[in-house]
Amino acid sequence: MNSIKFPKMFTSSGTNVVSGLTATKQNAYLLLKSEKGTFVSDPYFGIRLRRYTFEQNSYVLRDILIDEIYTQLAQFMPQLIVRRKDITIVQRDGKLYARFKAKNVIDFVTNMYEIVLLNAEER
């Protein structure tokens, strides 16, 4: 699997391209950091995190976010095999993390991914 390196996409010699596990982590990051409806070519790409930003923090909201993450990973990342029970939402130090364990089809190794969904310091 190949992907264009983000955010440094272009260099003087051409386009930066990454492959393998680096491309998988980068694509998962871009998928989970994108808001649903903002990608013109596919309005279903991304999760609806902005919609739930000011909702009251509860276990129901966490389950909704886990469902969103699981659905998007299953639909847009066929190189990952992920189960819903392996996805957790963790809130720590003003940041909201999505942690999930997934088996990569490239090498059939199970890896743990941790992606910052929301950072209170960025606002």
C-alpha positions in Angstrom: 0.0 0.0 0.0 1.3 3.4 -0.9 0.2 6.8 0.2 1.2 10.4 -0.2 3.1 11.6 2.8 1.2 14.1 4.9 1.7 17.1 5.6 4.9 17.3 3.6 3.5 16.1 0.3 5.9 17.7 -2.2 9.7 18.1 -2.3 12.0 19.5 -4.9 12.4 16.1 -6.5 8.6 15.3 -6.7 6.0 13.8 -4.5 6.7 12.2 -1.1 5.3 8.7 -1.1 5.2 6.4 2.0 4.4 2.7 2.0 3.6 -0.2 4.3 2.8 0.3 8.0 3.6 4.1 7.8 1.0 4.5 5.1 -1.6 2.6 7.1 -1.1 4.7 10.2 -1.2 7.9 8.2 -4.4 6.9 6.4 -6.0 5.9 9.7 -5.0 9.3 11.1 -6.5 11.2 8.1 -9.7 9.2 8.2 -10.3 9.8 11.9 -9.3 13.5 11.8 -11.6 14.3 8.9 -15.1 15.5 9.6 -17.8 13.7 7.7 -19.1 15.7 4.8 -16.0 17.8 4.2 -14.4 15.6 1.6 -16.0 16.6 -1.7 -15.4 13.4 -3.6 -16.9 11.2 -0.8 -19.1 12.9 1.7 -19.2 9.8 3.9 -15.5 9.8 4.5 -14.6 10.7 8.2 -16.3 10.7 11.5 -18.8 13.2 13.0 -16.6 14.4 15.9 -17.6 18.1 15.7 -21.3 17.1 16.1 -20.6 15.6 19.6 -18.0 18.1 20.8 -20.2 20.0 23.2 -22.4 17.1 24.3 -22.3 15.8 27.9 -19.6 13.3 28.4 -21.2 9.8 29.0 -20.8 6.2 28.2 -23.5 6.5 25.5 -21.4 9.2 23.7 -18.3 7.0 23.9 -20.3 4.1 22.4 -21.5 6.3 19.5 -17.9 7.4 18.8 -16.7 3.8 18.9 -19.4 2.8 16.5 -18.4 5.7 14.1 -14.8 4.7 14.3 -15.5 1.0 13.7 -17.8 1.7 10.8 -15.3 4.1 9.1 -12.3 1.8 9.6 -14.2 -1.2 8.2 -15.5 0.7 5.2 -12.5 2.8 4.2 -9.5 0.8 5.4 -9.7 -2.7 4.0 -6.0 -3.3 4.8 -7.0 -3.4 8.5 -9.0 -6.1 10.3 -10.5 -4.5 13.4 -13.1 -5.6 15.9 -15.4 -3.2 17.7 -14.4 -4.5 21.1 -10.8 -3.6 20.4 -11.6 0.1 20.1 -11.4 2.4 23.2 -11.8 6.1 23.7 -9.5 7.6 26.3 -9.5 11.2 27.7 -6.3 12.3 29.2 -4.6 15.7 29.7 -7.0 17.7 27.7 -6.8 15.3 24.7 -9.2 12.7 23.4 -7.5 9.6 22.1 -8.9 6.7 20.0 -7.0 3.5 20.6 -7.6 0.4 18.6 -5.9 -2.9 18.0 -6.0 -4.1 14.4 -4.4 -6.8 12.3 -2.7 -5.4 9.2 -3.3 -7.5 6.0 0.1 -6.5 4.6 2.1 -8.6 7.1 -0.7 -10.1 9.3 0.8 -8.6 12.4 -1.5 -7.1 15.1 -0.6 -3.5 15.9 -1.9 -1.0 18.5 -2.8 2.4 17.1 -3.3 5.6 19.1 -4.6 8.7 17.4 -5.4 12.1 19.0 -9.0 12.9 17.9 -9.3 16.2 19.8 -6.7 18.4 21.4 -8.0 21.2 23.8 -4.7 23.1 23.4 -5.1 23.5 19.6 -8.3 25.6 20.0 
